[in-house]
Amino acid sequence: MDEMKYVLLTEVLGQWKAQIIENMLKTDGIEVVLIQDSLSQSTYFNPFATVQVYVPKEEFQQASELLKQFEETFKNDDEEEDEE
């Protein structure tokens, strides 16, 4: 079997957050694959299910740095809202 071409960048809770990360990475030209775990066999969509974000192995370092910047921005925004 060939070596895996994609590696797990992160896991997030909720499709909405995964899509924000996906769009941010794609803006920088990084390919993204999202895989959402199914919590049950029901036909209902669960917007808070765990989503795994995969990126090409050769772009992992760049994606990791972008994700770190993104998370720091979110953290700083949350802290500013708490101060108000």
Order of alpha helices (4+ residues) and beta strands (2+ residues): beta-alpha-beta-beta-alpha
